[in-house]
Amino acid sequence: MAYYFVPKRCPSTSKIMYVQRQTALRAADQSETERGVRLWVYKCGFCGTWHLTHTPPHSDYGEADSFRSAGGHKPHSRKRGYKPRRR
């Protein structure tokens, strides 16, 4: 008989719960190695454990790549008289 590990899931987000940040970081590294998917780690405000997400952290949290953390949009010009195009 095979034994399958079923991880605990957060009741709020249904994401896998990691008690330690280091365990979540290892899972994120493993995901990038095996599947080529980059994941970030954050602490859940509901359950207090660590989760993985596809969304990169905001620049407020020290993300060096502000272009990528801004959702992939180019920064707007701050020149005088600049008018953004309407979409």
WOWOZI-V326563 format. One record per pair of residues at least 24 apart in sequence whose C-alpha atoms are under 6 Angstrom apart, sorted by sequence separation. I is the first residue (numbers start at 0). J is the second residue. D is the distance in whole Angstrom. If there is no record, write none. Layout:
I_J_D, I_J_D
//
This chain:
18_48_5, 17_48_6, 16_48_6, 17_49_5, 16_49_6, 16_50_6
//
